[in-house]
Amino acid sequence: MSPDRAVRNRLSWLNAGVSLVVWLLLWGTINLPLVILGLFVAVVVGLAFPMTPINFRGTFRPHWWFLMFLRFLWDLLVASIAVLALVFRPRMNFKNALIRVPMRVQSDLIQTQTAELVCLVPGSIVLEATRATPVLYVHTLDVQDDPDAIAEARKRVRDAEARVITFLGSREHFDKLRAERRGEEVDW
């Protein structure tokens, strides 16, 4: 591979452009020296810290995305009320848990989107995600050593992953998810 092509592969001009826009927004003004400096910084950062490519082999389904977004808003409301109730309890003697949640799909994009959905809902946060075996380690509030509460927390993460697969997954994963919901045995 030629050196020019290696540099082109390492530097995403789209990322450099987005970085430049963020740079200008942070400064709050636009002038030629600032644009030149911002472009220079974006190129240097892009070359020094290249983004790993995400191989997207899925299908974006806007109608499922909209339904997932509505469900996210509902989960956000319910979890916010639950955390608020925890805060105003007379005694704060709740126990938290770190749960291991195996993911269905080995896709960086789906795993990242799932982790973001989980983290944005109050009461849970993803502490670690593994790539080799797709697993999320999630810290959850107030499970009180109750196996049912831990199973429910694990189910919430798996449901979030299912919603991401529904709006962003490949046709194969989408069909497997539908088969799983019908109660069929599915090999992920």
ABEGO torsion letter per residue (X at the ends): XBAAAAAAAABBAAAAAAAAAAAAAAAGBBBAAAAAAAAAAAAAAAAABBBBBBBBABBBBAAAAAAAAAAAAAAAAAAAAAAAAAAABABBABBBBBBBBBBABBBAAAAAAAAAAAAABBGBBBABBBAABBBBBBBBBGAGGBAAAAAAAAAAAAAAAAAAAAAABBAAAAAAAAAAAAGBBBBX
